[in-house]
Structures are given as C-alpha cells and as structure tokens.
Amino acid sequence: MTTVTSVVEPLSIAAPGRDHPPASDTVIARIGPNAIIRMIEALRERVGEAETARLFALADLSRHLVQAPDHMVDERDVVAIHTVVRDVLSLAAARAAGRRAGELTAEYLLANRIPRAIQPILKILPAGLSARILLGAIGKHSWTFAGSGVFTATAGHPVRFAIAGNPVCRGATADAPVCDYYGATFERLFRVLVHRNATVTETACEAMGAPACTFEIRWR
C-alpha cells in the first residue's frame, strides 16, 4: 500500500514537469493548460471551428487558438471561457461541452500522467482502496485544477469531494449544477481505475447559491 501510493505520479491537470506551484502563483492563481486545450477540442467537436473561434474571441482568448498553451494559465482565462460558453450557448450545450472537455482531460491524464505500470494495480485493488489512493494523489496537486479554489475530499462510499471558489462556475447563476467539467474528469478516471460503474453526481453548486460545489462518486 505505501509502495503503491508513493509511486503514483501527480495527477496534475498541468503540463508535464510542473509538479509544484511557482512562487508567483501566490499573486495570480493558475490552472493547468488542459482546462483550455480540452475545451478547445470539445467545442470544435460540438459546435465547429468557426463557432469555437467566435466564443474564444468573445472571451478575449483568441491567442489560445493561435497557439495552445503549454504551461499553467491564468485562472481568469478558465473563468472567462466557461462564462462565455454558458452565456452564448444553451445551458444544455454548455454543459455538454464542459463534460466533453472533462472526458478529454481524463484521457490525457490516463495517457500521459498516471504511470502505465500503476494503472493495472489500481484496477485490481478493492475499489475503496483504489479510490483512497487516487484521491490522495489528486488532493496533493489540486492546485493544478482548482486554482485559487479549495479542494477537499473524503474517501468512502460514496466518495465525496468539493471545490469552494470553483473557477468553472465563478460568477454564474443557474437553476441546476453546471460544473460538468470536473464531474466528467473524475467520473472517467474512476471508471477506468476504480470501478467501471462509477458515476459522479454534483449535489450542490455555487452557481445555485451553495457555499461550495460538491460531488459524490458511487459505484455498484
């Protein structure tokens, strides 16, 4: 158990090689580039190249289409693109794009950030133990996807995690949870590494007035 945990690399949504926040990030919170790159890919799939370009222009982020970021980005960029997508597209379309971006982010992590030698071990361990190991690795590097938000998690069944000050829905007002990006990322990781029937439900959302966006992960 200790050996397995110690060799799990950071499940960072940042670029490879950046496992610790630089000192300057205490002034400007930053998030790993997958939050931008995978949203570009998701939008291109769902609404096409021209509409993706328009959405990024409205968010004043066209530079990311000219050259995809290869380093941590200002979290305000993530806030901006999610805000524009929600404001311009229907809520259903915005949520679908966020979910697809989360799935693509998880696929990137599985292919590039989680050691191939460790993945089969997590898959054969009891689900509760695999979940605990995975949560531990995620929690240590939550700054790479939560930015200035605060990530907390509790192992068990269900697994519960929360992000207070969530950049994905910052400033939003909605009648339903809108943080599909995080939900889909965790769901894909847990389905592959913990239990094939894992599902993530956002049970409270800051966009609905909750103090934090909270999620539950269940499997049978």
Disulfide bonds with the S-S distance in Angstrom:
none
